[in-house]
Amino acid sequence: MSPEPSSAHRDAPSASAKPRRSRTTRALVALALAFATALASGPAMADARTEARRHFRAGMELISKGKYDEGIKELELANEILPHPNVLFNIARAHAEAGNLEQAINAYKQYVASDPPDRAESAQILKQLEEKLALQRAEQAKATEPPKTGDGVASPGDTKPGDTKPGDTKPGDTKPGDTKPGDTSAGDTKPGDTSAGDTKPGDEQAQADVNKIVGKARDEDVYRETVITASRGAQSPLDSPNSTTIITRQDIRLSGITRIPELLRRVPGMDVMQITGGDTNVSMRGFNSRLANKLLVLINGQRPAYNDILGSTFWETLSIDVDQIERIEVVRGPGSALYGANAFAGVVNIITIAPGEGRTGFRVGYGDTGQGYGSAWATGRDGDFGYRASVGYTRYPRWTREVQNGRQDITVFDPNQNLGAENLRVDIRMSQRFKNNRELQIGGGFARSDFDVYGIGPFNDYRARFDNSDITALFRTENFSARVFYTRIAAQTSSNHDYYGHTLFPSQANQNVVDAELNFYKDVTWPRSVEHSLRGGAAYRMKSITWTYLRDDTPLEHWGSLFLQDTLRFGKSVQLVVSGRADYVPYLQNVKVSPRGSLIIKPTELQSIRVSGSTAFRNTTFLESYLDLPIQLQLPGVELISASQRYEDPAFRLRPESIITAEASYLNQMSDRFEFEATAYYNRITDLIQLAGERPLTLSNRADGLGGLNPETGRYTVGFGGWLNRCDIQNVFGGEVGTRVYPVEGLDIFANYALNLSSQELPDGCTQPTDQRTSRHKINAGVQLRTKPGIDGEITFHYQSAQNWGEQVSTLSGIRVQYFDVPGYALLNGRIGYRFPIAGTTGEVSLVVYNALAGLADEAPQMHPFGNRVGRRVMGYFQHTL
């Protein structure tokens, strides 16, 4: 079924629309009933990490008090909910401490079989315990041997004259159960005797030997939530110098969402804008736009997912899908102090499941209007070698069509006008562990994608075909890491459609980037009362880019950077984080410095108050730095040269966009039943980059040899365009409040609210128009459910208030700003799934509804004035995990 045409081309509604609505309504009713059934179907399980953490902490406390049986049961429950190698280790160690060597050996075997980093050391512990058990058994066997008599050994059952047979009694003997005065009954002890279970001489030494073999317990909270992006190292969110949100693997699975940007919508303060079936733009705390370029997107903290040509992220070109993601960390606020240019508004770090982790499986899905999803992955470990390989396919149709079939006055780039995005991908990652906590990781990925996006200026419906590939290598030790990666993009691009006689601006683009980075990390104490966590590094980045739209002599850019961060801890309650980075920017031929400072005060171990300030910048993209494109105007035979370099002003250079931010936040994780966070921030933004208005050709320009007839296009140049830095200053005040609650086992509720208030300063002579493209109010809320019978799912609600966009458009008189009102909208998404066993493996079926409210009351929402109306989608999935 083809998507509906957009409002500009849509025919009158047909009668066939009603049955479609009724079918979807029935699906929604079924979804609601399934949730109600699940709530009443039996015991449920709470958030996996939270529940496992509760049992782990209880178990370790019981073991510390010597209550081994109860403590081991708690640890076994934690490991059943969310397996972790360190829990197995502690179970094995507790058995050994309790003197249960057989159970300890079995648990250690399970731990060693999980291929932990200390497998060799643990195998040695296992060997020593097995020798200890063998020695104990030999001593017990020796102690039970019958005594020797005379020259021979008395055999069981032999008797001599006068002996009594078993069961016989003589006068005066006592029968079983009888006692004489002064005798002790079974179980009683006389002075100096030892009863069963008491420690005999030598037993204490034997137990001490066992304790020495197994070493100390691993009592660190293995289920504690940690983040790595804000400081480039694992830490609690309570110690993070920036506000950070984590989207867990459980969130991803229960949502059923396969688009990464839609997963990000639940993050407080995140701006997510769906424009076409293949184009989603994401920003943080405002300033979203077509080809959004204010957010740095990383994969495993290493390779950027954005493209250096435009500075934007094309989410549908990645070589990974949501089934390969362990979690997504979002740093809410500037990150240039650690990550340099383009970490302007925040950082999104997509962390994939490590090689050798998880289970092998596949998932397939199909939905209305021709949606398709497929993903298969294989993972395994052989000793210190681990691997993970995945393949996948995704197809999303357009929400609405731009061009109806049969148009005789329109030429199109691709005859398939129903396709929004299509992606065929493969990704392979491997790791090899060595002694002394050293590890080597290598891997690569490839994706072939076809999608439509909304560009800038006249490029409102743009088609791109991408081949995106990467090769990555990482070597790390306890205090050092080195990585290098290579990425390549080969693309064919064009306007999707235009009237006959107008060019579609077809182009070829090639991007080759090599990135190398060295990092060190060290904890020191100096002076005696101050602890330091030092992190630093150096990076080099080479960019080679060619594109039809750029000038012919586009240079090869060589970037260099240095960064350093010190976390100073003054006791247990106060931390000071000082960070700074210096980046050499080839376009500017200058160095940009980005500092950050954060003061963290912890009234208790699980509360923190943070005050921070930082600066960040977004450098010009290759498009903004080296553009040289003749733009055909609506008047026949004439054109405008849009170029970054001003031929009449060779000294002209664009300045990087700059932001200064201040932030204060409070985070409370004191209870296993809830957590709460409140954040307030202020951003001051200058030098925003936008398309410049046209500069008409003058007689002076002609005298200097500029303009005139362009022999390459056959059109006459009448003016110049390009880019400029806006003269206004943007002041943004905002706040975010969020909570996650676990009221009863099986029910996980989250909600957050974001407020964004902006104002504009206009210096003397500045006439920059303004707009309100960021919703003042954003609300996210959701409910997750997990049950022991296998029924689980999620319902999420999202709301954004109205916006007013000032968009640059091409008119007969040049590029002008026009204003468009975009009403507020709400989204309701839901998923219901059922897991069931299949011959020792796990199967799962699920139904996902996206934007369930679309068309039920008002028109489907439109998130951008030029974008498609985003309708309802229903999709079913089957997953099999080995």
N, C-alpha and C positions, 0 to 999 in steps of 0.2 A: 504494500500500500504506500503510495507516495505521500510525502508531507504536504500539508495545505500550503497554498501560496500565501505570500505576505499580504499585508493590507493594501499595498499598492497594486497588486495583481490579482487579488482574491476574487473569485466569482461568487455569485449569490449562494448562500448556504443550501446544501442539498438535503434531501430527506434521509440520506444514508448516515447523517451525523448522529441522529438520535440513538440508533441501536448501539453505536460505538460508545456513547455516553452511558447507556444502561449497562453494557458489559463491564465498563470500568467501575461503575457504581457497585455492581455486584461483587467485583473483586475487592473493593474497599470494605464492603460489609463483611466479606469472608475474612479479610485481614483482621478486622476488629474482633470478630467472633473467635478467630484463632487465638488472639491475645487473651481474650476472656477465658477461653478453655485452658490455656496454658497456666493462667493464674490459679485456676481451680484444680489443676491436674495432679498436684502433689508437691513434694518438697522442691525448693528451688535453690540454686547456687548463687552466691553473691559474686561481685566482681572478683575474678580469679586471683589477681595479684593481692588485693586487700584481704581476701579470705585466707589465702595461703600464708600471708604475712602474719595474720593473727595466730594461726596454729603454730607457725615456726617460732614466734616469740614465746608463746606459752610453753612449747616443748623445751626450748633452751633454758627457760627459767626453772622448769621442773628438774631437768638434768643437773643444773647447777646446785640444786638442793639434795641431790642424791636419789631422787624419785625417778629411777631409770625407766621402769615399765610405762608409767604414765607419760613421761617425756617422749619416749620413743614412739608411742602411739600418736601423739600430737605431730611429731615430725613426719610420720608416715602419711597422716592426713594432708599435711602441707604438700608433700611430694606427689600425692595422688591428684590434688587440685591443679598444681602447676609444678611439674618436675624441674628440679635443679640439682646439678651434681654435688654442690656443697651440702645439700640436705642429706643426700645419700651418705656422704662422708661423715656427717655428724651422727647419723643413725648407726653406722658401723662403729664409730668411736665410742658411742654410748654403750653399745652391746659389749665392747671390749672392757670398758670401765666397770660394767656390771658383772664381769666374769663370764659372760656368755660368748665364749670364743667361737663356737660353731656359728652362731647367728652373726657375729662380727665378721667372720671370714666370708660368709655368704653376701653380706652387705658390701664389704670391700670389693668383692668380685663384681657386683653390679656397678660400683663406682668406677672401677678400672675399665669395665666394658663400655662406659660412656665416653672413653677417650678424653679424660681431662688433661689440662696442660701439665699437671704433675703426675702423669701416668706412671713414669719410671719410678719415682719416689714411692708412690702408693703401691706399686707392684712389689717393692722391697718390703714395705710394711706388711703386706699380705703374706709374703714368704716367711717373715719372722713369726707372724701369728700362727701360721700353719706348723712351723717347727715347734713353737711353744705348745700347741695343742697336741702334737704327736708325742712330745716329751711327757706331758701330763697323762696321756692315755697309757704310755709305757709304764709310768710310775704307778698308776692305778692297777694295771694288770699285774705288776709285780707284787703289789700289796695284797692282792686277793689270791695269790698262789697258795695251795695247801702246804702245811709244814711237813718237813721230812722226818721219818721215824726210823731209827736204826740205819740199816743199809739201804732201805728202800723208801718209797713214797707211798703213803696211805692213799688208797684209791677210794673215791666216794662209794659208800655202800658197804665197804669191808668192815667186818666186826670180829672181835676176838672173844673167847669165852669170858663171860662175865660182863661183857659190854651190853649196853642197852641200845635197842633199836630206836630209831626215830619214833616218837609218839609214846614210848613206854615210860612209865613213872614208877618210882620206888616209894615205899612208905616214907612219908615226911617230905616228899618232893611237892612242889607247887605246880598246879596246872596253869595253863596259859590264862592270864588275867588275874590269878590269885596273887596276893602279896602277904608277906609276913611283916610283923612289926619291925620297923627300922629299914625295911627294904625300900627301894625306889622303884617307882613304876616306869613304864616305857616313856621315854622322853625326858624323865627327870635326870638330873646330874648330881653327882657327888662332888664335893670339893676337889678341884683339880681336874675333873672331867671336862670334856668339850662336847657340846651337842652339835647336831647336824646344822650346818650353816655358820657355826662359829669359825673364826679364823684360827687355824692351828699355827704353831710356830713355823715360820718359813712362808706361810701364805701371804703375809703382808709384803714380803720381799718379792714374791712372785707377781702380786698385783702391781707393785711399783715398777717392775720390769715391763709389764704390759703397758702401763701408762706412759712409760718412757718411749716405748715403741710407737704408740699412736700419736704422741705429741699433743699440742693444744687443740681445743675445739675451735671451729670456725664460726664464731658467734656474731660476725658482721651480718647486718640485716640484708640478706640476699634478695629479698623482695621489695626493698626500699626503692622508690621511684628515683631514677637518676637522669641527668641530662648531661650532654657533652658539648653542645653547640655553643653555648654562651661563653665558655672559657676554654674550649678545645680540650677538655678533659672531663672525665666522669665526676659528677658532683650532685649533691642533693639540690632540688629547686630552691630550697631554703638558703643555699649558699650562692646562688646564681647572681651575677651582677646585672642581669637583665630579666625582665618578666618573660617567662618561658611557658609554653603550653605543649603538652605531649598528646598526640593522637596515637593510641596504642593499637596493637594488632587486634585486640578484642573489639575496639571501636570500629576498626576497618571491617572485620568479619561480620559483626552484628548489623552494621549499617547496610551491607550488601551493595554499597556504592562502588563503582569501578572507575570513576573519574576522580583523580587526585584533587583537582580544585574544589570539587563538591565536598570532599572530606574536610578541606580547610575552612569551609563556611562555618563550622561549629566553633572556630577559634574566636575569642572575643576581640573585637576591633578589626577583624579581617574583612576586606572588601573583595567580594567575588562577583564577577559580572560575566554571565553567559551571553554571548552575542550571536554566534552561529552554532551549528551542530558540531563544529570542530574548533571553535575559538572561545576560550575562556580567559579573561584577564583578571589578575589577582594583585592586590596591593594591601598595605597595612596602614591603618589610621589615616586614610584619605589618599587623594591624588591618583585614583585609579584612572585608566584611560585605555583607549585602543593601543595595542602594542605596549602594554604596561611594562615599565622598566625601572620601577623603584624597589623591587624586591629581588634579593639574591637567592637563587634556588640551587642547592647542592645535593649531590648524591654521595652518601657516606662521608660527608664532610670534606670531600676531595674535589671531584670534577664538577664544574658548574653545569646546570641543565639549561642555562640561558644561552642564546646565540650572540656572538660578538658583533654580528652584522647590525642587528637591530636593538640589542640589549634586552629583548623580551624573552619570555619562556613559552615555547610551543609545547604544551603539555602532551599533546597527542603524538609527539615524535620520539618519546622515550623508549629505550629498549627493555624496560622493566614494566610490570603491571602491579596492581595492588596486592596480588597474591604473593609477591616476592618481598613485601615490605614488612619489616619488623616493627617499626614505629616511625612517626614523623615528628620532629622537634621544630617548634616555631619560636624564634626569638622575636619578641614584640618590641621593636625599637631598633635604632641604628646599630650596625655592627661593623662599620669600617675600621674600628680600632683593632680588630683581629682579622677581618676578611677583606679590607681594602675597598676599592672602588665598587660601586653598585650595591653594596649592602646599605642602601640609603634609608629605607623605611623598616627593614627587618631582614631576617634570614630564615629560610625554610630548608631544613636538612632532612632528606629522605634517607633513612637508614634501612638497608636491606637485610634480610636474614642471612647470617654468616654461612659460608661454605661448610657443609657437614652438619648443619643444624636443621631441625625440623624433620618433616616426613615427606616422602614422595607422593605426588598426587596429580589430579587434574580437575579443572572446572570448566563447564560449558554452559552457555546461556543464550537464550533467544527471546526476542520481544517483539512488540508491535512495531509497525512501520519499518521492518527490516533490520532492527538492532541485532547485533551479534557479538558474542564474547567467547573466547576460548583461551585457556591457559593450561600448560602442563609443565611440571617441574620434577626434576630428579635430584636427590641430595644423598650424600653418603660420606662415610669416614672410614679410612683404613689406617689405624694408628694415628700418626701425626699428620696425615694427608687428608684433607677434606675438599669436597667439591659441591657445587650447586649449578645446575643448568636448567634453563627455562626457555620455552617457546610460547608464542601467543599470537592471537589475532583479535582485533577489535574493529567493529564497524558501527558508526553512529550516523543516522540520517540527518539531514537538515531539519530544523524546526519548521521553517517556512521556505518556500521556493522564491527565488528572486526573478526567475524567468520561466514563464509558462511555455509548454511545448507549442510549436507551430508559429512562433514569432518570426516574421519575415524581415523585420527591420533591425534585428539584433544578431550580432555574432558572439559566440561563446567560446571560451577556452576549452571546456570539457563538456561533451554532450550529456554527461550524467549529472543533471542538476538536482538530483535527490540526495547526493552524498555530502555529508558534513565532514566526516573524518574516517579514515581507514588506516590501520596500522598492522603491519606484519613484522614480528620481532623475534630475536634470539639473543640470549645472554648467558655467558659461561663465566663462573668465578671459581678460583681454586686457592687453597691455602696450604702451606707446609710449616709445621711448627718445629722448632729446634730447641736445644737446651738453653737454660738460663732465660726463659721467657722471650725468646726471639721467634719471629714469625715472618714469613714471606707470603704475600698475596699477589696473584696475577689474575687477569681476566679481561674480557672484552665483550662488547655488545654491538648489535646492528639492528636498525629499524628502518623499514621503508614505509613512508607515510604519504597520504594524499589528504589535504584538508583545505578548508576555506577560512579566511580570516578577514577582519576589517582593519585596514591600514590607516594611514594618515592622509590628509588633504583629499585629493580626488580618488584615492584608492580605497573605496568603501566596500568593495566586494572583490576579494583578492584570492587567487588560487595558488597553492604551493604543493610541489611534489618533492619530498625530502628523502635523501639517503643519509642516515645519521649513524656514524660508527665511532667507537672508542676502544682504546687499549690502555690498561691501567696496571701499574706495578707499585707495590708498597712493601717496604721492609721496616720492621720496627723491633726495638729492644725495650728494656725496662725504662731507659731514659732518653731514647733517641728514635727518630723515625725519618725515613726518606721515601719520597714518592715521586713518580713521574707518570704523566698520562698524555695521550695523544688523542685528539678528537678531530673528526672530519665531517663536514657537511657538504653535500653536493645537491643542489636544488635547481629546479625549473620553476619559475614563477611567472605570473601574468594576471592582469585584471581578468575577472571571471567573465564579464560581458560588457559590451558597449554597442552603440549604434554603428551600422555599416558606414565605412568611411573614416572611422576613428580607430586609432591604434589601441591594442590591448597591452602595450608596453611589455612584450615578452622579454624574459631575461634569463641569464644563467648566473648562478652564484656558487662559489666554492670557498669554504673556510677550512683552514688547517691551523690548529693550535697545539703547541707543545708547552706543557707546564711542569715545572720541577720545584720541589719544596723540601727543605730540611727543617726539622723541628727538634727541640730538646725540652725536657721537663725534669725538674729536680726539686725536691723538698729539702730545705735547710733550716737550721735554727741559728739566728743571729740578730741581736745579742741573745743572751740566754733565755729571755722571756718571750721572744718574738719568733713565731714560725713563719717561714716564707715558702710559698709554692710558686716556683719560677717556671715560666713557659716563654719560649722565644723561637724565632725562626727566620729563615730567609727564603725568598721565592724568586723564580724567574719565569717569565711568560713570553712566548713568541707567538705573534699573530700574523698569519699570511692570508689575506682575503682579497678575492676578486669578485666583482659583480658588475653586471652591465650598467647599473645605475650609478656606479662610482667612476671617478676620474681614472684615466688610463694608467697614470703613474702612482697608483695607491701604494704607499710605502709598506715595508715590512716593519712591524712594530716590535720593539724589545722592551718589556716591562721588567722592573725590578722592585723588590720590597723587603723591608725588615720590620719585624714586630717583636714586642716584649711585653710581658704581663707579670706582675708580682701580686700575689695575694698574701697580705700580711695579717696574721691572726694574733690578736692580743687577748690571750686567755680563751675561754670558751664562748664569750658573748660578743666580741667585737672583731669585725674583719674590715680591711681596707683593700680594695682591688684597684690597682693602677695599671692601665693598659695604654699602649700607643703603637701606631704603625706609620711608617713613611713609605709612600709609593712614588716611584718615578713614572711620570705620565709622558709618553713620547709625543703625543699631540701638542701638549703644553711645553715640552722640553723643560719641565720643572718638576719639583717634588711636592706632593701633597701630604700633609701630616694630619693624622686623625687620632686625637686623644680620647680617653674615657676614664672616669673615676667613679667608684661606687663605695659607699659606706653601708655596711650591713651590721645591724644590731639584733641579737637574738635574746629576747627576754627569757625564753625557755629554749630547750633543745629543739622543739618542734614549732617554734614561731620565729618569724624574722620580719624586721622592718628595714627597708632598703631605700636609700636616697642616692641617685646617680645623675651624672651629666656626661654628655658626649657630643662629638661632632661626627659628621659623615658627609660623603660626597658621591655624586654620580657623574662619572666622566662621560664625555661625548662618545656616542657609538660611532662605528665606521660610517654609517649612513649620515650622521650629523657632522662627521669630520671631513669626509671626502666625497660627498654627493656632487654629481655633475650630470643632470638629467634634463633634456629638453621636454617641456610639458606642452602638448598640443592644446591650444585654447579652443573655445567653442566657435570663435570666428575662424573661417577657413583660411589656411595659408599662413597663419601666424603662430608663434610659440613664445614661451617664457623659459629662460634657462634657470633652473633651480639648482644652485650650487652652494656648497659650504664655503668655498673660497670666494671672496668678493673681488672680482677682477678690477673694480675701480678703487679698492682699498686692500692691497696685498697684506697689510699688517693685521687685518682683522682676525681675531680668534674668539671662539666661543669659550665662555668660562664654565667650569663644572657646576652643576647644581649643588647647593650646599644646604645643610640642615644643622641646627643647634638644638639639642633636646635636653630637657630636665624631667626627671621622673621620680616619683615616690610611690612605694607600694608596701602592702602588708600581706603576709601569707601565714595561714594557720593550718597546720597538719597535726594537731594535738590528738585528734581522735581517729580511730580506725573506721568510724561511722561517717565522717564528713571531712571535707577540707574547704577552705574559704580563702579568696584572694580579692583584694581591692587595689586598684592602681589609678594614679592621676598623673598626667603628663602635659608638658608644654613643648611645642615644636615651633621653631622660627625658620622659615624656608626662604631662600633667596636664589636668584639667578636661574629660575625655571626656564627650560629651553622649549621653544615653540617655533612653528613655521613663521617666517617673516612675511610681511606683506610685500606686494610687488614693488619693485623700483623701476619706473618707466625709463626706457632708453632715452638719453639726452643727446643733443648735438655734440656736447663735449665728449661723451662716450664714443660717438661715431668718429670724432676727430682722433681719439686715442686708438681707433681700430676695433672697437668693441661693437657687437651687434651686427645687424645687416643680415644678408642671406646666409643660411646655414647649408652648405653644400651636402652635408650628410643626410639631412632630413628634407631638403627642398622647401623649408618654411622660413619665414622672415622673423628674426628675433626682435621683439618689441619691448622686452623688459627682463628684469632679473629677480629671482627669488632666492630662498635659502632658509637660514635659521637666524634666530636672535635669542638673547637672554631677556626675559621679562624684567621690567623695571620695578615691579611691585614687590612687596614683602608680605608673605603669608604668615599669620599667627594662628596657631591651632591649639586650643585647649580641649582636653578630653579626659575621659575616665572609663574604667572597665571594672565591673564587679562580676565575680563568678563563683560558683560553688558546685561541688559534686557530693552527693549524699548517698549513703547505703543504709536506708532505714531498716530493712529486714533482708535476710539472705535471699538473694535472687532478684532484688530490685535495685537498680542503679540509676539514679536521677541526676541530671546535670542541667544547669541553667546559667546564662551569663547575659549581661547587658552592657552596651557600649554607647557612650555619648561623645559626639564630635562637634565642636563649635569652632568655626573659623572666621577670621576677619582679615581685612586687607589694608595695608598701608600704601599710600600713593605719594612718593616723594614729589617735590616740585617738578612739573613738566611731565609727569607720568600719567598716561591716560589709559592704562591697561584695564580692559573690561574684566569683570569677575563672574563667578558662577558658584553654584552650590552642588557640585557633583558628588559630594560625599553625604550619605544619609546622616542626619543628626542622631537618629536613634536606630540601634540594631539589637535585636533580641534573638537569642538561641535557647532552645530548651529541648530536652530529650529524655526518654525512658528506655532503659535496656532491661531485658529479661533473659535469664538462663535457668533452665529446669533440668532436674535429673532424668526425667523421661526423654530428654533430647529436644524439646521444643524451646526455641529461643528466638529473639528478634529485637527490633528497635523501632521506635517512632520518634522522629525529630521534627521540630517546628522552627522556622526561621522567619523573621520579619525585618524589613528595612523600610524606613520612612521615605517620603518623597524627595526627589532630587531635581535640580535645575542645571542643565548642561549648557555651557557656552562652547559650541563646536565651530572650528574653522572649516568653512566650505568654499568651494570654488564657484564663483559667479561670473557673469559677463563683465563685471567691473573689477574682478580680481578676487583675492582671498579675503573673506569677510567672516566675522563672528556672528553666528545666529544662535538664539536661545531656544531650548527645548525643555518642556516639563516632562518628567518621568514620574508617574504616580508611585506611591509606596506599594509594596507587594508582600505577600506571604507565601511561603513554601511549606508543604507538609509531605514528608517522605516516610515510608514505612517498609519494614521487612519482617517476614515470618519464615522460619526455617524449622526443619525437623531432621535430627541426626539419628542414624540407626546403624547397627552392626551388620557387616556383610562378610561372613567367613573370616573373622578375625581382623577385618579392616573396618573402615568407617565410611558410610555414605551419608549424603545430605542433600535434601531438596529444599528449595526456598523460592519465595515470590517477593519481588521488590517493586514498589510503586514509587515513582518520583513525581513530585509536584502534583499530588493527588487532588488539590483544590482547583487546578486549572480549568476554567470554563464552567465550573459548577455555579458560580454566581456572576462574576465579572469576566471580562476578557482575560486570556492568558497574559501573564506579566511580560513586560518588555523592560529589560535591564539596562538598555542603552538606547538613545533616541534613534539610532540607525540600525539597531540589532533586530534579530528575529523575535517574534513572540514565542516565548518558551512554554511549550505545552506539556501535557501529561505523558508519561511513559510507563509501561508495565513490562517487566521482564522476569522470566523464570530461569532457575539455575539448577544444575545437578553437579555435585562435587563428590569425588571418591579419593580417599586418603589411605595409603597403604600403611 
